[in-house]
Amino acid sequence: MDHLNVNIGGVSRTLPTVRTGNLGRVPLVEFVGDSEFTNAVAQEMLALIPEGTEVLLTVVTNALPLTHELSDRSGLPYVCVRKKRRTYMQNPLIQDVPSMTLGVAETLWLDGPHAARLHGKRVTVVQDVVASGGTALALTRFIERAGGTLEGYVAAFKQGQTTLPVRYLQELPRSL
Amino acid sequence: MDHLNVNIGGVSRTLPTVRTGNLGRVPLVEFVGDSEFTNAVAQEMLALIPEGTEVLLTVVTNALPLTHELSDRSGLPYVCVRKKRRTYMQNPLIQDVPSMTLGVAETLWLDGPHAARLHGKRVTVVQDVVASGGTALALTRFIERAGGTLEGYVAAFKQGQTTLPVRYLQELPRSL
């Protein structure tokens, strides 16, 4: 199959499928470049956010506009982990994560002043797609190291067999 | 000076200054992780968008949530250039850009299906900060190569002496 149809909050998209690492063909979910779909998904995800959440935590790039919109609509602040060291970072936290979709390990960076916003807070991890859960666990480590508490995991889509208690809108096929 | 105060659309932020490449200390503008400031800036930037614009074009990462919001508020679609090749890209356009702030050349990638959205369209380039104009010119080349027409340049901030006709909200000091 070379595409998959999804409908969320009244917005339909035909997702192309792409060949990735060791997962075969998987549907490609793109929030970058699609504000209408991003907004519809964010609106539906509002109900998934655990009640005690004080801060949202995500990672670039695809989940960034989604989390911006979720922050806007929920009134909760958000923090975003980066995949590159930027020259302006101060005392960044560093965490490696094995990426199934890319087939290589990635290094994640959280700028010190941003990590400070997690301190003493109940934090919910926001992702576009949860697959193996490796990225979610790396984000959890950032929360712990920053002195925050994990409140929960939310994602637009689940794809695969993670054992993490993720609240998600729809399940995507693992391979097509 | 180790900070700079800005106020846009009624939202105030104290920007820290950071040492970068060969520019000395410059104010750090962060839209990533700040939906309130992003929204205020996007609202003010609406008036800067040239009337004939059909599509917005930007580049990751800091300008991404800003352009998402600008797309949402203007009703114009947007396309986002990436700084990494992703495995799923099909026939991407590739363009090098010298980055003054990072002090190294960067390679920009535009996925083929996204480039197709620029074809035959009048496109306005959206940036968070325009400094030398190098990134703006690289984005212009993408528009030309994709078969679109440049309509104009808009940015939240201008910092430096670009000769490009950029419409912006505020000027930042080049060095502090």
Interface residues (C-beta under 8 A of the other chain):
Chain A: P16 V18 R19 T20 G21 L28 V32 G33 S35 T38 N39 V60 T61 L64 P65 H68 E69 S71 D72 P77 Y78 V79 C80 R82 K84 T87 Y88 T101 L102 G103 P113 H114 R117
Chain B: P16 V18 R19 T20 G21 L28 V32 G33 S35 T38 N39 V60 T61 L64 P65 H68 E69 S71 D72 P77 Y78 V79 C80 R82 K83 T87 Y88 T101 L102 G103 P113 H114 R117
